[in-house]
Amino acid sequence: MNTVHPMLEVAKFVGAMVWIVGFIFVFIFPPVGFFILLVALLISIATASRTRELRHQEIVSLAGKGPLVTRPPTPSSPPKPSVSDRLGELDKLRETGVISDEEHQAKRQKILDEI
């Protein structure tokens, strides 16, 4: 969550340097020193405002993605047909001639053994 734009880091550094230079110039040449301090204050306000704005955008974008920890969906297997449905299907296959009587008996016994 602490991903701050690189230019913002540069602006913070420049702002800090301007504050230091401003304080030095206050003692050397006060009018220029106070002007530099005013510029440093404006830079600080602008970077703080932009930092808040970027953090707000990041929070909003994270909130739109839902929970941070998600569980994978559990695969649901299709319901297994009942024994009577399977036997009925087997009878249809025998009546239409898709399987022989011997295959029908073997499959029928296999289905009944599963009970």
N, C-alpha and C positions, 0 to 999 in steps of 0.2 A: 504494500500500500504506500510505500515511501518512494514511489517513482515520480521524481520531480524533473521537469524539463531541464535539459542541460543549460540552456540559455538563462534560465532562472538562477542556476547556481553561479553563473558568471555575473549576473546582475547583483546577486548578494555579495559576491567578492568585491566588485567595483564599488558597491555602496559602502562596504566596510572601509575600503581604502580612502574613499572621499571623506568619510567621517574623520579618519586619522589626519588627512591633509587639512581638513577644515579646522580641527583643533590646533594644529601647528600654526596655521595662518592667523588664527585669532590672536595669538601672541605677537606675531611678526607684523601683520598689517590687518588690523581688526575689520575694516569694511569688507575686504575680500574674504577674510576668514568666515564672517557671518554669512556672506553669500554662499560660500562653499558648504557650510553647515546646512543652509536652507536646501541646497541641491541634494545633499546627503539625506535629509529628511524626506524629500519628495521621492527619491529612489527607494528608500526603505518602505514608504507607504505603498508605492506601486508594486514592489516585489511581494510584499505581504498580501496585498489584495489579489495578485495573480496566483500566488501559492494557494490561497483559500479557494479561489475559483477552480483551479486544476484539481485540488483534492475533492471538491464538491462534485465535479464531473466524474471523477474516478469512482466515488461512492455511488453515484446515481447509476453509472454503467454496471457496477458490480451488483447493485440491487436488482437491476433488470434481468440479470442472468439467473435469478433464482437462488436457491441455497447453494453454498459453496461446496457442500458435501452431498453428493447424490448417489443413490443406490442404483445399480444397473437393473433394468426391468427383468423380472423373473420370467423365463420362457415358459409359457403355458402350453402343455401338450394337449392336442385335441382329445376330447373324451373318447375313451375306448368303447366301441360298440358292444352292446349287450350280447350275451350268448345266443339269445333267440334271434337277434338281428343277424348275427354271423351265420347261424344255421339256416336262416331264411335265405340269405345271400348265396350260401353254398347250394341250397336246393335249386335256386334260380339258375345257377351256373350248370348244374347237372341237367335240368330240363331243357335248357337252350343248347345243350350239347358241347359246351365249352370244356367240361371235364367229364371223364368217364365214371361209371358206377364205382369202380375200384378206387379212383382218386377221391370220389365223393365220400366213400366209407372211411378212407384213411384220414382225410381232413376232418370229417365229422368226429371221429374218435379222438383226434388231436385236440379239437375244441372242447370236447367233453372231459378230456383228461386235465385240462387247465382249470376246471372248476374246483 
